[in-house]
Amino acid sequence: MPVLALVSAVLVVAFEQIVQWRYGASGIVGLLLLTIGIKAKSPSVSSVGAVVLALLVAGPAL
């Protein structure tokens, strides 16, 4: 079980670093809002986080 927890923690940190590298601070804020909303079972907070991430992924329309 400790190995599974360690692998899970490494994957979460790696994913956060990729999001920060790709989308900057606003990507981390969106991911944080999404995570907090899911853990707190708050649909409004998780929706705001999901919208922030969706806007970052979509990018500006050229």
Secondary structure as GFF3:
##gff-version 3
##sequence-region A 1 62
A	DSSP	alpha_helix	2	39	.	.	.	ID=ss1
A	DSSP	alpha_helix	43	58	.	.	.	ID=ss2
###
